[in-house]
């Protein structure tokens, strides 16, 4: 039975190595390629941590299997050796993980600062926000400035509004402001690799860059109530011309009072 458990602990790290070998070709880690340089850097942090965890798991499991196998194949007449432990080993498995964690903490600081700290935003993203995103139970509400104007921190009479549709220019870094209208939500754009909690009472500046025009998912990643499953929106990345046309159309729709002028007939 001891040999069975030794083989058991040999089996799972072997499976892990096989999965790690074939997973990239099958998109098992991520279902799509990261959009933008920031997303690619976040993917790099993921793969770094995945590599460290995989090496640790495989090493410990093979070591445990080897110890069990050695015990299972030992001559039963051989006298066992009793030990109080090894201070050297205890220092090693305390210091090594501490250095690994310190390395991860220092390695990710540049990406973290670039994503979270406004002073480290790209120059284009330091200007006025393109849109304000407010998470509410259970929808995403967008506030845009009127065409030709900049978005202000406080709502303006001519601001434009939309629900569950976030339109942004593609091909350049854009900034947006994130708010919550009630409870804590979480802004999560999986293809862009951007995730940030929306906290009541706070206005959180964020940025991303989508190089390729298209449609991308926007989800709530925080359990925010019974209708949490409904908080799904779409991010539309459009060329500058298409983004300007969207704002003009949104303004026309918002200003339309429902009255259609009568067309005078020629006598």
C-alpha positions as CSV (number, residue, x, y, z in Angstrom):
1,X,0.0,0.0,0.0
2,X,2.9,2.3,0.7
3,X,4.1,1.9,-2.9
4,X,0.7,2.9,-4.1
5,X,0.8,6.2,-2.2
6,X,4.4,6.8,-3.5
7,X,3.1,6.3,-7.1
8,X,0.1,8.5,-6.3
9,X,2.4,11.4,-5.3
10,X,4.6,10.8,-8.4
11,X,1.5,10.8,-10.7
12,X,0.1,14.3,-10.0
13,X,3.3,16.3,-10.6
14,X,3.8,14.3,-13.8
15,X,0.3,15.3,-14.9
16,X,1.0,18.9,-13.9
17,X,4.1,18.9,-16.2
18,X,2.1,17.5,-19.1
19,X,-0.6,20.0,-18.7
20,X,1.9,22.9,-18.5
21,X,3.5,21.6,-21.7
22,X,0.3,21.4,-23.8
23,X,-1.8,24.2,-22.2
24,X,-0.4,27.2,-24.2
25,X,-1.4,25.6,-27.5
26,X,-4.9,25.0,-26.3
27,X,-5.5,28.5,-24.7
28,X,-6.1,26.8,-21.3
29,X,-4.5,29.7,-19.3
30,X,-6.4,32.5,-21.0
31,X,-9.3,32.3,-23.5
32,X,-7.9,35.2,-25.5
33,X,-4.8,37.2,-26.1
34,X,-4.3,40.2,-23.9
35,X,-5.3,43.5,-25.5
36,X,-2.7,46.3,-25.1
37,X,0.7,46.4,-23.5
38,X,-0.6,46.7,-20.0
39,X,-2.6,43.4,-20.4
40,X,0.5,41.7,-21.7
41,X,2.6,42.8,-18.8
42,X,-0.1,41.6,-16.4
43,X,0.0,38.2,-18.2
44,X,3.7,38.2,-17.7
45,X,3.2,38.5,-13.9
46,X,0.7,35.6,-14.1
47,X,3.1,33.3,-15.9
48,X,5.9,34.2,-13.4
49,X,3.8,33.3,-10.4
50,X,2.5,30.2,-12.3
51,X,6.0,29.1,-12.9
52,X,7.1,29.5,-9.3
53,X,4.0,27.7,-8.0
54,X,4.5,24.8,-10.5
55,X,8.1,24.3,-9.7
56,X,7.3,24.3,-6.0
57,X,4.4,21.9,-6.3
58,X,6.3,19.5,-8.6
59,X,9.4,19.6,-6.4
60,X,7.5,19.0,-3.1
61,X,5.3,16.2,-4.5
62,X,8.2,14.3,-6.1
63,X,10.2,14.7,-2.8
64,X,7.2,13.4,-0.8
65,X,6.8,10.4,-3.2
66,X,10.5,9.6,-3.0
67,X,10.4,9.6,0.8
68,X,7.3,7.3,0.8
69,X,8.9,5.0,-1.9
70,X,12.1,4.8,0.1
71,X,10.1,3.8,3.2
72,X,8.1,1.3,1.3
73,X,11.2,-0.4,-0.2
74,X,13.3,-0.3,3.0
75,X,14.4,-3.6,4.5
76,X,12.1,-4.2,7.5
77,X,15.1,-5.5,9.5
78,X,16.9,-2.2,9.1
79,X,17.0,-0.2,12.2
80,X,15.2,3.2,11.9
81,X,17.1,6.4,12.5
82,X,15.6,8.9,15.0
83,X,16.2,12.6,14.4
84,X,15.2,15.7,16.3
85,X,15.2,17.6,13.0
86,X,17.6,19.9,11.1
87,X,17.9,23.6,11.9
88,X,19.7,24.1,8.6
89,X,16.7,22.7,6.7
90,X,14.3,24.8,8.8
91,X,16.2,27.9,7.9
92,X,16.3,27.0,4.2
93,X,12.6,26.4,3.9
94,X,11.9,29.6,5.8
95,X,14.3,31.9,4.1
96,X,13.8,30.7,0.5
97,X,10.0,31.3,0.5
98,X,10.6,34.7,2.1
99,X,13.0,35.7,-0.7
100,X,10.6,34.3,-3.3
101,X,7.8,36.5,-2.0
102,X,10.1,39.5,-1.7
103,X,11.2,39.0,-5.3
104,X,7.5,38.8,-6.5
105,X,6.7,41.9,-4.5
106,X,9.6,43.9,-6.0
107,X,9.2,42.5,-9.6
108,X,5.5,43.6,-9.9
109,X,6.0,47.1,-8.6
110,X,6.5,48.7,-12.0
111,X,3.4,47.1,-13.5
112,X,1.3,47.8,-10.3
113,X,2.4,51.5,-10.4
114,X,1.7,51.8,-14.1
115,X,-1.8,50.4,-13.5
116,X,-2.8,51.9,-10.2
117,X,-0.9,55.2,-9.7
118,X,-2.1,58.2,-11.6
119,X,1.4,59.7,-11.7
120,X,2.6,56.7,-13.7
121,X,-0.2,56.7,-16.2
122,X,0.8,57.2,-19.8
123,X,0.8,60.9,-20.8
124,X,-2.3,60.6,-22.9
125,X,-4.2,59.0,-20.1
126,X,-3.3,61.8,-17.7
127,X,-5.6,64.2,-19.5
128,X,-9.4,64.4,-18.9
129,X,-11.3,61.2,-18.6
130,X,-13.2,59.9,-21.6
131,X,-16.1,58.5,-19.7
132,X,-17.3,58.0,-16.1
133,X,-18.4,54.5,-15.3
134,X,-20.8,54.1,-12.3
135,X,-21.6,50.6,-11.1
136,X,-25.1,50.2,-9.7
137,X,-27.3,47.3,-8.8
138,X,-27.5,45.9,-11.4
139,X,-26.1,47.8,-14.3
140,X,-23.2,49.8,-15.6
141,X,-24.0,53.5,-16.2
142,X,-21.8,55.6,-18.5
143,X,-21.5,59.4,-18.4
144,X,-19.9,61.1,-21.4
145,X,-19.1,64.7,-22.0
146,X,-21.0,66.6,-24.8
147,X,-19.2,66.5,-28.2
148,X,-16.3,68.9,-28.1
149,X,-16.1,69.2,-24.3
150,X,-14.1,67.5,-21.6
151,X,-15.7,65.3,-18.9
152,X,-16.0,67.2,-15.5
153,X,-15.9,65.6,-12.1
154,X,-19.4,66.8,-11.4
155,X,-22.3,66.0,-13.8
156,X,-23.1,68.8,-16.2
157,X,-26.5,69.6,-17.8
158,X,-25.4,68.6,-21.3
159,X,-23.7,65.3,-20.2
160,X,-24.6,62.2,-22.2
161,X,-25.6,58.9,-20.6
162,X,-25.8,55.3,-21.6
163,X,-26.4,52.0,-19.9
164,X,-24.3,48.8,-20.3
165,X,-22.4,50.2,-23.4
166,X,-19.0,51.7,-22.9
167,X,-17.6,53.3,-26.0
168,X,-13.9,54.4,-26.1
169,X,-11.4,55.4,-28.7
170,X,-9.1,52.6,-29.8
171,X,-5.4,52.8,-30.5
172,X,-4.4,55.1,-27.6
173,X,-4.4,55.0,-23.8
174,X,-7.7,56.4,-22.4
175,X,-8.6,57.3,-18.9
176,X,-11.9,56.7,-17.2
177,X,-13.3,57.3,-13.8
178,X,-14.9,54.5,-11.8
179,X,-17.6,55.0,-9.2
180,X,-20.2,52.9,-7.3
181,X,-23.7,54.1,-6.8
182,X,-24.6,51.8,-4.0
183,X,-22.5,48.7,-2.8
184,X,-19.1,47.5,-3.7
185,X,-18.8,46.2,-7.3
186,X,-15.8,45.2,-9.4
187,X,-15.0,46.4,-12.9
188,X,-13.5,43.5,-14.8
189,X,-12.6,43.5,-18.5
190,X,-11.1,40.0,-19.1
191,X,-9.7,40.5,-22.6
192,X,-8.0,43.7,-21.4
193,X,-6.9,42.2,-18.1
194,X,-8.2,45.2,-16.1
195,X,-9.8,44.6,-12.8
196,X,-10.7,47.2,-10.1
197,X,-13.2,47.3,-7.3
198,X,-15.7,50.2,-7.4
199,X,-16.0,51.4,-3.8
200,X,-18.9,53.6,-2.6
201,X,-17.8,57.2,-1.9
202,X,-14.7,57.0,-4.0
203,X,-13.8,58.1,-7.6
204,X,-11.1,55.9,-8.9
205,X,-9.1,56.9,-12.0
206,X,-8.2,54.0,-14.3
207,X,-6.8,53.6,-17.8
208,X,-6.3,51.0,-20.5
209,X,-5.5,50.9,-24.2
210,X,-7.3,48.8,-26.8
211,X,-5.2,48.6,-30.0
212,X,-7.7,46.7,-32.1
213,X,-11.3,48.0,-32.6
214,X,-13.9,45.6,-31.5
215,X,-16.3,44.4,-28.8
216,X,-15.0,43.4,-25.4
217,X,-16.7,42.1,-22.3
218,X,-17.3,44.1,-19.1
219,X,-18.3,42.1,-16.0
220,X,-18.9,42.6,-12.3
221,X,-16.5,40.4,-10.4
222,X,-17.8,41.2,-6.9
223,X,-20.9,39.5,-5.5
224,X,-23.1,42.5,-5.2
225,X,-26.6,41.2,-4.6
226,X,-29.3,38.9,-6.1
227,X,-28.9,40.4,-9.6
228,X,-25.1,40.2,-9.7
229,X,-25.4,37.7,-12.6
230,X,-27.0,40.5,-14.7
231,X,-24.2,43.0,-14.5
232,X,-22.7,42.4,-17.9
233,X,-21.9,45.1,-20.4
234,X,-20.0,45.6,-23.6
235,X,-16.9,47.8,-24.3
236,X,-16.9,49.1,-27.9
237,X,-13.4,50.2,-29.0
238,X,-13.8,52.4,-32.1
239,X,-11.5,54.6,-34.2
240,X,-11.6,58.3,-33.3
241,X,-14.1,59.1,-36.0
242,X,-16.4,56.3,-34.9
243,X,-16.2,57.4,-31.3
244,X,-17.1,61.0,-32.2
245,X,-20.0,59.8,-34.3
246,X,-21.3,57.8,-31.4
247,X,-21.3,60.8,-29.1
248,X,-23.1,62.9,-31.7
249,X,-25.8,60.2,-32.2
250,X,-26.1,59.8,-28.4
251,X,-26.6,63.5,-28.1
252,X,-29.3,63.6,-30.8
253,X,-31.1,60.6,-29.2
254,X,-30.9,62.3,-25.8
255,X,-32.1,65.7,-27.0
256,X,-35.0,64.2,-29.1
257,X,-38.3,65.3,-27.5
258,X,-40.4,62.8,-29.5
259,X,-42.0,65.5,-31.7
260,X,-41.5,65.1,-35.4
261,X,-41.9,68.3,-37.4
262,X,-44.7,68.2,-39.9
263,X,-43.7,68.5,-43.6
264,X,-45.6,71.1,-45.4
265,X,-47.2,69.9,-48.7
266,X,-46.7,71.8,-51.8
267,X,-50.0,73.3,-53.1
